[in-house]
Amino acid sequence: MKLAELFPEGGRGVIGTADNNGVVNQAVFAVPHVIDEETLAWGFTEGRSIENLRKNPHASYLYLAPTRGYSGWRLTLTLKRETTEGDLLAAIREQTDKVVGSQAGEAVKYLVYFKVDEVRPLM
């Protein structure tokens, strides 16, 4: 199955990160931006998730599909890179303004790219 087919619109997910001491953080995220068949990207604000990734590049993403029951995916991820510029980051900020509220997109400071190491079903 192709990565783009895994994330129907309307779903939500949780990204889990841990610092270099193993202290875990979880945060709710929207569906990822599929870059290619092994790369996903999200916009990040300043906070524990991005701080943890800078110390420990490993993360997980639990995606809940917008269906009845328990449908979705568990992804194992490795940080590839982060940036503070680009068209995709601008688009994420604009979408955040529409969904969350005026000027909420300003809080999205980073575009973070991940390599998908593993995809497993939710159940």
VEXDREN-2710 file (C-alpha; in Angstrom, 1 decimal):
% VEXDREN-2710
k/r/px/py/pz
1/MET/0.0/0.0/0.0
2/LYS/1.3/3.5/-0.8
3/LEU/1.8/6.0/2.0
4/ALA/-0.6/8.5/0.5
5/GLU/-3.4/5.9/0.8
6/LEU/-2.9/5.4/4.5
7/PHE/-4.2/8.8/5.7
8/PRO/-7.8/9.6/4.6
9/GLU/-8.9/13.1/5.2
10/GLY/-10.5/13.6/8.6
11/GLY/-8.2/11.4/10.6
12/ARG/-6.0/12.5/13.5
13/GLY/-2.9/11.2/15.0
14/VAL/-0.5/11.4/17.9
15/ILE/3.3/11.8/17.6
16/GLY/5.3/10.3/20.4
17/THR/8.9/11.5/21.1
18/ALA/11.4/10.9/23.9
19/ASP/14.3/12.9/25.1
20/ASN/17.8/11.4/25.5
21/ASN/16.8/10.2/29.0
22/GLY/13.7/8.4/27.7
23/VAL/11.2/10.9/29.0
24/VAL/8.2/10.6/26.7
25/ASN/6.0/13.3/25.2
26/GLN/2.9/12.9/23.1
27/ALA/1.2/15.5/21.0
28/VAL/-1.9/15.5/18.7
29/PHE/-1.1/16.1/15.1
30/ALA/-3.1/16.2/11.9
31/VAL/-2.4/13.9/9.0
32/PRO/1.1/14.1/7.6
33/HIS/2.2/15.5/4.3
34/VAL/3.4/12.7/2.1
35/ILE/6.6/13.8/0.4
36/ASP/7.5/10.4/-1.3
37/GLU/7.2/6.7/-0.5
38/GLU/9.5/6.9/2.5
39/THR/9.2/10.5/3.7
40/LEU/6.5/12.3/5.7
41/ALA/6.5/15.9/7.0
42/TRP/4.6/17.9/9.6
43/GLY/4.7/21.4/10.9
44/PHE/5.9/21.8/14.4
45/THR/5.6/24.6/17.0
46/GLU/8.3/25.3/19.6
47/GLY/7.8/22.8/22.4
48/ARG/8.7/19.4/23.9
49/SER/8.2/17.4/20.7
50/ILE/10.8/19.4/18.6
51/GLU/13.1/19.6/21.6
52/ASN/13.0/15.9/22.0
53/LEU/13.7/15.2/18.3
54/ARG/16.8/17.4/18.5
55/LYS/18.1/15.1/21.3
56/ASN/16.7/11.8/20.0
57/PRO/15.7/11.4/16.3
58/HIS/13.3/8.5/16.8
59/ALA/9.6/9.0/17.0
60/SER/6.3/7.2/16.4
61/TYR/3.0/8.3/14.9
62/LEU/-0.3/6.6/15.8
63/TYR/-3.0/7.5/13.2
64/LEU/-6.7/7.0/13.8
65/ALA/-8.7/6.8/10.6
66/PRO/-12.1/8.6/10.5
67/THR/-14.1/5.4/10.6
68/ARG/-16.1/3.5/13.2
69/GLY/-14.1/1.1/15.3
70/TYR/-10.4/0.9/15.5
71/SER/-8.8/1.5/12.1
72/GLY/-5.5/3.1/11.5
73/TRP/-1.7/2.7/11.5
74/ARG/1.3/2.8/13.8
75/LEU/4.4/4.2/12.2
76/THR/8.0/4.2/13.4
77/LEU/9.9/7.3/12.2
78/THR/13.4/8.7/12.2
79/LEU/14.0/12.5/11.9
80/LYS/15.6/13.4/8.5
81/ARG/15.8/17.2/8.8
82/GLU/14.0/20.3/9.9
83/THR/13.7/23.7/8.2
84/THR/12.2/27.1/8.9
85/GLU/11.3/28.0/5.4
86/GLY/9.7/26.9/2.1
87/ASP/6.5/26.6/0.3
88/LEU/5.2/23.6/2.2
89/LEU/5.8/25.4/5.6
90/ALA/3.9/28.4/4.3
91/ALA/1.0/26.2/3.2
92/ILE/0.9/24.5/6.6
93/ARG/0.8/27.9/8.4
94/GLU/-2.0/29.1/6.1
95/GLN/-4.0/25.9/6.8
96/THR/-3.4/26.2/10.5
97/ASP/-4.9/29.8/10.4
98/LYS/-8.0/28.4/8.7
99/VAL/-8.5/25.4/11.0
100/VAL/-7.3/26.8/14.4
101/GLY/-7.9/30.5/14.0
102/SER/-6.4/33.7/12.8
103/GLN/-2.6/34.0/13.3
104/ALA/-2.4/30.5/14.8
105/GLY/-0.1/29.6/11.9
106/GLU/2.6/32.0/13.2
107/ALA/3.2/29.4/16.0
108/VAL/4.3/26.8/13.4
109/LYS/8.0/27.5/13.3
110/TYR/9.4/24.3/11.7
111/LEU/8.8/21.9/8.9
112/VAL/10.1/18.5/10.0
113/TYR/10.8/15.6/7.6
114/PHE/10.8/12.0/8.8
115/LYS/11.9/8.7/7.2
116/VAL/9.2/6.0/7.6
117/ASP/11.0/3.0/9.1
118/GLU/8.0/0.8/9.7
119/VAL/4.2/0.8/9.1
120/ARG/2.0/-1.5/11.2
121/PRO/-1.8/-1.8/11.5
122/LEU/-3.4/-0.2/14.5
123/MET/-4.9/-3.6/15.6
END
